[in-house]
Amino acid sequence: MEAKESAVVDPDYYWRPISSCPSGIKVQLLNRAGIGTSGKLEGNKDEWFIAWAPMPKIPPEIKALIDNRHHTNIGNLIGD
């Protein structure tokens, strides 16, 4: 990992073309303003988003710190 401007960047992890983004599944999305967010792309590919990336996997030691009381369906949120 390296710090670039005001973000930590993984030099081996890249955004993928929006045309390959799966529909209806939570992913990371990059919009035309260069801002990344997480969400679901539904149906036709939205012209506002230009790229996507998979959500990072949460290791067990971090998953153990998640307070399940804040989520109604924690399995979907953390990738189980």
N, C-alpha and C positions, 0 to 999 in steps of 0.2 A: 504494500500500500504506500502511496505517496500523497503528501498534501499538495493540492493544486489550488491556488487562490484561497478560497475559504471552504474547501471541501476535501475530504479524504477520497481518493480515487484508486480503485483497484485496476492496475494496468492490464489485467487479463480478463476483465469482465466488460462486455460491450452491450449497448442497446441493439435490439433486433428490429428488422423492418416491420412496420405496422401491418403490412399485408399478411404477415405470418402469425399475427396475434390471435390466440384462441378467443372465441366469444363466450361471454357469460361466466368467466373465471377470473378471480382476483389476480391482477398482475401489477407491475409498475408501469406507468405510462409517462412518456415524455411529450410535452406539448410544443407548439410552434414558438412559444416564448422561451423555450429551453428549461422549463420547470418540470421536474419530475413529481409524480404523485402516484398513489395507488388507487385502483378501482377496477371496474369491469367494463369491457367494451362490448356493447350489445349490438347484435345484428350487423348492419353495414359498417364498414370501417369509418370512423368519425374523422373528418378532415382536420380537426383541431389537434389530434394526436398524430405524431410522426414516427414514433418508435415505442417499443415495449421491452420489458425484461421480466424474467421470472422473479417471484418473491424469494427472498433468501430463506434458507432452511434455518429453523431455530434449534440449536443444540439442547440436549436434555438439561444441562445445568442452567441455561437461561429460561427454558420452558418451565422449570420448577419455580422460578421467581414470578411467573404470571399469576395474578390473582383472578381466579376463575369466576369470582362473584360479579365481575364487571361485564361479563359476556353471557349471552343466552345460548350461544352455540360455539363454544371455544374451539372445537375441532376444526370447523371451517376457517376460523380466523388464523390458526397457527399451523395449518397444513397437515392435519392428521387425516 
